[in-house]
């Protein structure tokens, strides 16, 4: 069962794409739980990001729902035919060695868009990290949009739409609160510390 989309959700795709996405989720035993907020613009973060399989299940859910979500991924993934496919699915390549300007460009993109849901993995990598990257917070705060916290929970094979978080004035306090939201969820290879 998939959650219904609110009127403000950006939509894309076709019947085949939705069927394909639903079929992948069903074959893998995955489901999407929770509700999407009725917002035309927001940042979505998803964690824990501990496996390449996260992209498979996340893209399957995106297709199944017919959602037009833009997402950042490392530039190396956009080489060759996979790059074409990722761009078609809403991917934006990021050079992690030279990230300058990405936050400002993302803020401008969100401010100018009529409808835009923008997804990032705050860990920035599949490896365990002690500190999450703060770009998502800066983008949401700069664009004046909330953050939807979504999680992969492998023990139950679910993508959880957890809560909407409105960034405040204190980056450190917000990051600690958001990390606390993710504590119960376990990725394929690890949980969130």
N, C-alpha and C positions, 0 to 999 in steps of 0.2 A: 504494500500500500504506500502510495506517495502522498505527501501533503498537497493540498490545493494551493494554487498560486493566487495571491491577492491582486486586485486590479492594477496596482502600481508596479508590479513586477515586469522587468524587461523580458520580452519573449522573442524566441527565434525558433528555427527548425521546421520540421515537417513530420508527417505521420510516420514515415519510415525511420527517421532519426529517433523519435519517441519510442517506437516499437523496439528498435535496436538497443537503446539504453535500458528500457525495462527488461528486455530479454537478458542482457548482461547482468543486471542486478539480480534477477531471479535465478540465473544459473549459478551465480556466486553466493546466493543466499543472503544478499544485502538488502537493507531497507533504509529509508530516510525517515527519521522521526522528528517531530516538532512542528513548529509553524513558522512560516516566513512572515516578517513584518510587512505591512502595506506601505512601503517606502519606494520612491522612485530612484533615489540615490543613496548608496551606502557602501561601506567597506566591509568585506567579509574576511574573517581570518579563520584558518582551519589548522588544527593541531591535534595530537602530536603527528608530525610528518616524519615518519621513520622508515618509509619504504617506497619504492617506485610504484608499488601496487596502489598507493593512495591516489595517484593520478588516474589510474584505470577506473577505480570505483567513483572518484569524483567526477570524471568526464562522463561516465555512464549515467550518473544521477543528473548531471546537467542536460544530457541528451533526453533522458526519460521525462524530465520535467518540461522540456522545451524552453529552458532559461537562457537568456543572453547574458552570461557572466563573463567578464573580461578577467584574465588572470596573468600574473607574471610568472615566468619560468626562466631558468638559466639559458643564456644565449646558445650554449653548446647543443641544446636539444633541438634548435631550429635549423640545423643543417640538413640538407637533402630533403627527401620526400616527407619525412616526419615534420620538418619545419612548415611545409605547406599545410599539412593537416592541422598542426597546432594553431597556426594563424587562423585557419578557417573556423576552428573551435573557439576562438577568442583569445588566443595566447599572445602575449607581448614579451619579446625577448629582452632579457636584462643581462648586461655585462657586469658580473659581480666584481670584477677587478677595477671597473671604472664607473661606479654607480652615480656619479655627480649628475644632478639635475632630475633624477627620476622622481623624487618627492614633489618637486615643483611642477613638473609636467603632469603628474598624476592629479595634483590638486586642481590644476587648470582644466584638465579633462573632466573631472567630476563637477566642477563649477559650471562648465559650459554645457554639459550633457542634460538633455531632458530626462532621460532614464539611463542609469548606469549602476550596475552592481560590480564591484571591483574586488577580486579575491587575491589574497596573499597568504603565504605560510610564514608566520612570524619568526619561526626558527631559522628560516633562510637556507636550510640544508636538511638532509635526512639524518645527519649525525647528531648525537646528543650535544646540546650547547647549554652553557650556564646562563647566558644572557640572550634573550630574544632581541631581534632587530626591532628598532622603534619606528621604522618607516611607516608602518600601517597607522600608528597613532598620530604621527605628524601629518599624514595625508588626510585622515578623518578629521582631525582638529582644524587643519588649514582649510579644508573644503566645507567645514561645518556640517558634517554628516556623522551618523552613529556607526558603530561597529557591531556587526552580527557575529557572535562567537559560535562557530561550528566545530564539531569534533569528529574524528574517526575513533570508533570504539570497536576494535577487532574482536574482543571476546564475544560480543553480541552481533558482530557483523552489521554495524549500523553507523550511519552518518547522522549525528545528532545536531539539531538546530537548537542551541542551548539558550542563549539570551541575547538581548540587544544591550550594548554598553555605550553610554555617551561619554566621550573623553572629557575630562575636566582640566583643571589648571596644573595639576601636579603629575608629571610624567611618571616618576618613580612609584607613587601611590597607585596610579592607574595600572601600571605594568604588574605590580604585585597583586592587585585585585584580579586582573585578567588571568595571571598564572594560576591563581587559586581556583578560578572557574574551571580550568582544565585538569586539575589534579585527579579527579575520578576517572579520567579517560585513558585508555591504554591503546597505543598504536600497535602495528604489526611486530615491531622489534623492541619497543620500550614505551614507557609512560612519559608523563611530563613531570619534571622536578619543580 
